[in-house]
Amino acid sequence: MNGTHFSNTSIRIAKAVLAGVALFCAVSAFAQNGAMSPYQDEKDGVSAGGKWMQFQSEDKMTGAKKVRFELLSDNYLRGGNDYKPRVELFCSDGKLSLADFNPGERLGPPSNPGFWGQPQMQVLVRVDQTHSYKGWNWVRGHFLSMDKGTTRGLIGSQVFKVEVRTGSGRDIAEFSPAGLDLNRVKQACDLKPKKLSNNW
């Protein structure tokens, strides 16, 4: 009797655990597929090809149509184990307004001033088989504003890597940008890919 009761209880517990695991997996898959919007006022994300996601919103005051393309890195940096680095393209009314690199952890201090005196950080960027040192604008220690040339190289590339200095030291974020629907980017951002050479 006790053995049967124990057996039935064990089976019920096992079923409950399996149901919980299944629910967790479903929620995780739902989130990874971009169905949940990470930013306020955005519609649910949709695939933009490859590992890219596309999010849409509208400016409440101006009515401007906004589109954001997001690509998560393939790896975590040493100090950002719960937040992957990401590249985001922000477009408004058919034009690119900002492209940024977010390392997923606190950036190190800026390394030099830009042309207008704004703080910048020098990073080493690889696009396919080319590489270049770039001075990207350092924004509040959280992200770097990318230049348009690098952005155009990125959207048509197979390999994209950024070596950056964070609070944990130098580290490399690795991305797989292949597969992006370039027609979507052209329509939303008026942006075309560009073939880069070393030290572009």
N, C-alpha and C positions, 0 to 999 in steps of 0.2 A: 504494500500500500504506500509506504513512505517512498519506496523506490520509484513507483509510478508517479506520485505527486512531484517528486524531485525532477523526474524526467520531463513531465509536462511543463513544469515551471521553466526548466532549462530551454525547452523548445520555444516557449513564449518569449523568453528573454532574447534568445538568438534571433527570432523573427523581428522583434522590436529593434535590435541593433542593426540588422540588415536593412530594415526599412529606413532607419536613420541615415545609414551610410548611402543608400540609394538617393534619398532626398538631398543630402549634402552634395553628392556628385552631380545631380540634376541642376541644383542651384549654381554650382561652380561652372558647369558647362554653359548655363544660361548667361552668367556674367562674362565668361571668356569670349563668348560669341558676340558680345557687344550689345545685347538686348537691353541692358540697363545703362541709363545715361549717367556718366560721372559728373557732368556739369549741369548746373541749374538752368532751366528753361530750354534745354536741348531735347530734341526728339530722340527716340531710341536709335542707337548706332546700327549701321548696316555695313556689311563688308564692302570695301572699296577695291578688293582684289589683293591676292597674296595675304600678308599679315596686317594689312592696313584696315582701319575702321574709319567711317565717315559719319559725322554728326551734324545736324542742321538745327538752326534756331533763327529767330527774328528779333532784331533790336526793337524793344518796346516803344522807344521814343521816335526813332527815325523810320522804322519799318524796313531797315536794311536786312537783306537776306544774308545770313552768316553760315559758313560751312567750315568745319574743322576736320582735318585729316590727322589721324594719330597712328603712330607705329611704335610698338613696344620693343625693347631690346630683347635679344636672345638670352641675356645673362643679367644677374644682379651685380652691382658693385659691392665692394667689401663692407661698406658702412650702411647699405640700404637694402637689407635682406627682406623687407616687406613691401618694397616699392621699386619696380623695374624702371630703369632709365627709359625715356621716351622722346620722340621727335613729334612735334605738332606744327601743322600748317594752318594758320588762321586766315580765312578769306572773307571778304565782305563785298557784296554787290558785284561779284565777278572779278575781284582783284585780290591779289595776295596782300595782306596787311602785316603779317608777322610770321616768321618761322623760328621756332625755338627748340633748344635742346635742354631737357630737364634730366639731370643725372640721378634723380631719385634720392638724393641725400644732399646735405649742406655743401655748397661749393667752398673751395679755399678762397683766400682773398684775391682781389684783382691783381694782375701782374703789370699792367701798364695803362696809361690814359689813351683814349682814342683821339681822333683828329679834333673833335670838339671838346675834349677834356673829360668825356664820359669814361667811367671805369670799364676796362676790358680784361679779358683773360686770354692768354695765348693757348691754343689747343692744337694738337696734331690730328688731322683728319685724313682718313683713307676713303676714297671712292673707287671701287673696283681695284685696278692696279696702279692708281695714282695716289699721291699723298701731298699734303701741303700744310704749312703752319698758318693758322688763321687767328686774327684778333677779334673775338666775338664780344659784344657788349654784355657786361656782367650786370644782371638785374637782381638787386636785393639779396644776392647770395643764393638764390634758388634756381635760376635758370640762365642760359646764355642765348642771346639773340643771334641767329645764324645769318650769314650773308646770302644774298640771292643767288650768286654763282654756285655756292655749295649746295643750296637747296635744289637748283636745277640739275646739278649732277646727281644728287641723291635720288630724285624721283625716277630716273631712268637706269639706276644701277642695280647690280646684283649683291654687292658687298658695301657696307657702310660702317666705319668704325670711328670712334672719337676717343682720343686719349685726353683726359681731363684731370685737373688737380682738385681733389675734394678734401674735406676735413680728415679723411683717412689716408691721404697720400694720393699719388698718381694711380690712375686706374683706366681701364679701357672698356667702353660700352660697345657691344657688337650687335649690329642690326642686319636683318635679311629683308631688304626693301623690294625685292623682285615681285612682280605680279600686280603692282599698282595699276588700276585702270586710268591710263593717262588722259583719256577723253573726259573723265569726271573732273580731273584736276584742271584741265584746260577750260572746261565750262565754268567751274566754280572759282578758279583763281587766275585765269588767263596766264597759265604757267606751262612752259614746254621744257622737256628734258634737254640737257646739254652734255655733250661728250667733253670730258675734262682731260687735261694733260698735267704732268707734274708741276707743282708750284703754280697752279692756276691763280 
